[in-house]
Each structure stands twice: as structure tokens, then as C-alpha cells.
Amino acid sequence: MLGVLRRRVVSGGSSASILGHSLLSIRPVAKSEVPRLVAGQQGDMVDAVVPFMGESITDGTLAKFLKKPGDRVAVDEPIAQVETDKVTIDVASPESGVIQKFVANEGDTVEPGTKIAVISKSGEGVAHVSPSLKTSEKALAQPSPPVEKIVKKKKPKVETTPVTEKRKTPSSPPPKPSAREPQLYSKERERRIPMTRLRRRVSIRLKDSQNTFAMLTTFNEVDMTNLMKLRSEYKDAFVEKHGVKLGLMSGFIKAAVSGLQNQPTINAVVDGDDIIYRDYIDISIAVGTPKGLVVPVIRNADKMNFAEIEKEINTLAKKANDGSISIDEMAGGTFTLSNGGVYGSLLSTPIINPPQSAVLGMHSIVNRPMVVGGNIVPRPMMYVALTYDHRLIDGREAVYFLRRIKDVVEDPQRLLLDV
């Protein structure tokens, strides 16, 4: 009798590593922005596949499933999330139906077009119970074997020959650890968790920045009295007219724009043996989120007024925190502002965000005794720090720039007169 030999051909995809050119965001990409890949369809069954992830992104990590086998899903309802080094992308169901099974595992590296799930449009033949529940119910349904049937096996006897007892010598006590010897904790009290792609990308970018730039930091202090007074006097009228609160960040952005216009080298960047001078000013704002650092960009900040800047800051900050910010909203940027003062930082040396040449660090406002007109008076003071690439920017330009920040913040009327 002849047997039939069946061959199953398995095709495997290759994953490619990626390195982006901007800091990261965490966001499920909007459906309107992502070209839908055609899902496989065989009768009642439809394949859910990984969508297009954006320019320069070739693969990602299947972070987690949002549904379970047996769950009913609607068209375009997210069933899983893929994490890249820039954004987090939803994998949506191509049709309404019931998830029959998953064909990929969490932690797998996937590419656009990779099948991760099978959807049954009719829902027939799909058990509406997750596999883990089925296993546990099956285990509970099976009765334990009766005690009477458990027979203890006798241990085989081992013949031993008498051994002449040797004279016992008193063992010396173990040496006591020295007082300087570190007492290590047990491994049971440690946890090892793989880094997310976002955190890995941030670490690579910052280390590259440290290895590439000749970074130097200069400091100054700013009297916040007049800017805070300006905000206090006009905050109600500002909200009534523009529908947004007047904050301190817009004042610093306007001051940074003025400083970059006076010192255009700080808005430039080294590219090989050349220097690229930018005739536009895009200000990046560092925003800390629960999932990591993102840096949205305010485009053409030199052409915006206070109200337009405040509205843009609010919009970008909200998107960054809820994870809906896009890659385009973080790409580029010619200069960065990082406000560590919101967390209580008194002084720091910020690190440059490539491909830029400088970053301004803002810090907490503290009332300190200052000499004004020969008298000691309390003033709300803030330390500011400028980290710059010394390959391109000399100390003179850096100090002049930081001095311009100080002058404009301490006397905002300079912006009206352009002095």
C-alpha cells in the first residue's frame, strides 16, 4: 500500500532594521493617513494585515493584541498595536466579523503586509471563548483520580558495605564577610523588561548626539517679574479674545526667535564639511509623556504672534499626551526649548537634538534676594542654559544669544520696538 507524501511549503519574510531621522512619537496613525493594504480573502475568512507604517519605517514589533479570539469586531476597529521606533500603529479589522485566530505572537517583528489574524465574517465555527478559558474549564471538568488507586512504590533496597569511620576533625567556621564587602540583593527582587522601540530609539539618538557634537553649555539668569506681570494684567482679555490662556512659553519662544534672528549661526547646522544656514525658524518643544520623550515642532514661529504660538503649543501638547501626534508634526526643527522647570528642575545641561546645533534649557522660577537700584528685594528668578555645538558656534555667539533671551524676557516691550 503506497502512502501519499504531502509537502507543505512555508515562506518566511525577512525583517529589516530601521533608523529614523527624528525623535519619536507614540501614536496610532489615523486611518485617513495610512494607505490600506489589501487583505487576503477566502470565502468567509478575511486576513488582518499590518498596514503601511510611513516613510523610512520598514518593520515594527507586535506590541499587544487589543482583542481575543472569539471577540466580535467592526470594520476598522483596532485589534492589535505595532510599535515602531517612531509611532505606535493600530492594526484594524478589514471587515466586520469574529476573530477566528491569531497567526502571530506578541513580540514578533512584523512588516507591512504581514498577516496577524483571521476574521470570520459570518462568525460561524468560532468559539466565543478565549483559549485560556477553555483550557482552565477543561482542567476543572476532569475529576482527580481516586486516592485508593494511588499505590506507593517500594524503594529498592541498596546493599551497603560497612565503612570504617574516620576520625572527625572539627571544621573551621566559614570566614565572616568583611564590613566593606557589598551585600548583593537576591535576583528574585529584580525585574528584567525589554526596552520599547521608543526608548531604544531615544537612547540611540542621545548617545549619537553626545558622540558627534562638541557640546558646551553657558548659563544666565532671568528676572521673570515683567513677563509674569504682563501675563497677569492681560490674561483675562487674552482668553476672551483668543480663547486660549497666555503662558510663559510663548514669551520664551518669541525671545528665542529674536535671538536666532540676531545670531543666525545658532539656527544653522554642520553637514560634513559644509554649514547649512536656514532662512526659516521652526521651534521644537520637548514634551515628556508617560511613554517617552517627544519633540513636536512649531513651524514658522518667526511669523506667529503670541496667540498663534499658544494655540499651537496647546494643540501639540495635547496630541503628544494622548498619543495622536504624527511623524510630520515632529519632523525637522531648527532649535529646541526644553522646560525642565515644570518638574522642579533648578539647573541642568540640556543635550542637543540632532540635526540642530543648540538647545535652550528653562528651569523653575524661584524667589531669590536680588540687588535692584541699590536695594535687596525678592525677585522671581529663572536660570537658563544654552547647550551648543562648539564646532560651529563660538562662545561669543552663544553668550550674545543667551543675553538676548534675558533682555527680551525681562523687557517684553523690546519686541514691539525691535530693539
C-alpha positions, 0 to 999 in steps of 0.5 A: 500500500503506497502512502501519499507524501504531502509537502507543505511549503512555508515562506518566511519574510525577512525583517529589516532594521530601521533608523529614523531621522527624528525623535519619536512619537507614540501614536496610532496613525489615523486611518485617513493617513495610512494607505490600506493594504489589501487583505487576503480573502477566502470565502468567509475568512478575511486576513488582518494585515499590518498596514503601511507604517510611513516613510523610512519605517520598514518593520515594527514589533507586535506590541499587544493584541487589543482583542481575543479570539472569539471577540466580535469586531467592526470594520476598522476597529483596532485589534492589535498595536505595532510599535515602531521606533517612531509611532505606535500603529493600530492594526484594524479589522478589514471587515466586520466579523469574529476573530477566528485566530491569531497567526502571530505572537506578541513580540514578533517583528512584523512588516507591512503586509504581514498577516496577524489574524483571521476574521470570520465574517459570518462568525460561524465555527468560532468559539466565543471563548478565549483559549485560556478559558477553555483550557482552565474549564477543561482542567476543572471538568476532569475529576482527580483520580481516586486516592485508593488507586494511588499505590506507593512504590517500594524503594529498592533496597541498596546493599551497603558495605560497612565503612570504617569511620574516620576520625572527625576533625572539627571544621573551621567556621566559614570566614565572616564577610568583611564590613566593606564587602557589598551585600548583593540583593537576591535576583528574585527582587529584580525585574528584567523588561525589554526596552520599547522601540521608543526608548531604544530609539531615544537612547540611540539618538542621545548617545549619537548626539553626545558622540558627534557634537562638541557640546558646551553649555553657558548659563544666565539668569532671568528676572521673570517679574515683567513677563509674569506681570504682563501675563497677569494684567492681560490674561483675562482679555487674552482668553476672551479674545483668543480663547486660549490662556497666555503662558510663559512659553510663548514669551520664551519662544518669541525671545528665542526667535529674536535671538536666532534672528540676531545670531543666525549661526545658532539656527544653522547646522554642520553637514560634513564639511559644509554649514547649512544656514536656514532662512526659516525658524521652526521651534521644537518643544520637548514634551515628556509623556508617560511613554517617552520623550517627544519633540513636536515642532512649531513651524514658522514661529518667526511669523506667529504672534503670541496667540498663534504660538499658544494655540499651537503649543496647546494643540501639540501638547495635547496630541503628544499626551494622548498619543495622536501626534504624527511623524510630520508634526515632529519632523525637522526643527531648527532649535529646541526649548526644553522646560525642565522647570515644570518638574522642579528642575533648578539647573541642568545641561540640556543635550542637543537634538540632532540635526540642530546645533543648540538647545535652550534649557528653562528651569523653575522660577524661584524667589531669590534676594536680588540687588535692584537700584541699590536695594535687596528685594525678592525677585522671581528668578529663572536660570537658563542654559544654552547647550551648543555645538562648539564646532560651529558656534563660538562662545561669543555667539552663544553668550550674545544669544543667551543675553538676548533671551534675558533682555527680551524676557525681562523687557517684553516691550523690546519686541514691539520696538525691535530693539 
